[in-house]
Amino acid sequence: MRLELDENITALPKKPLVAFGHEVDTVADEQLTGRPDPDVLVAAPTDQRTLVTFDLGFGDPRTYPPRSHRGVILLRLRDQQPANVISVIQRLAEHHSLDDLAGSVVVVTEDLIRIRRLAAWYSLS
């Protein structure tokens, strides 16, 4: 899984996630710290990375519609300590492939995963 950790997530999960076989960059690695959210989201697809964030704004489909980005994993965790973040991301990766999540907004808690995908619209005419 190719991930980009947003600046609101400590870089501590990076090393263990890499050890699990994920490719991980951080917003700080890409010198995007302090940049507006749209700039951060635009940079992630360039490297085919899914953004991992605590920022609720990235979960708004009116602002960031599905398929307008590589994907967002929005963490809604009671415990935001690095060990829990690593555990939750690893469980997600064990049950879903990144290709299945491409272009989606995935809201993850300790207990559940909600996947918002682009709805298919068809014209009857």
Buried (B, 14 or more C-beta within 10 A) or exposed (E): BBBBBBBEBEBBBBEBBEEBEBEBBBBBEBEBEEBEBEEBBBBBBEEEBBBBBBBEEBBEEEEBEBEEBBBBBBBBBEEBEBEBBBBBBBEBBEEBEBEEBBBBBBBBEEEEBEBBBEEEEEEEE
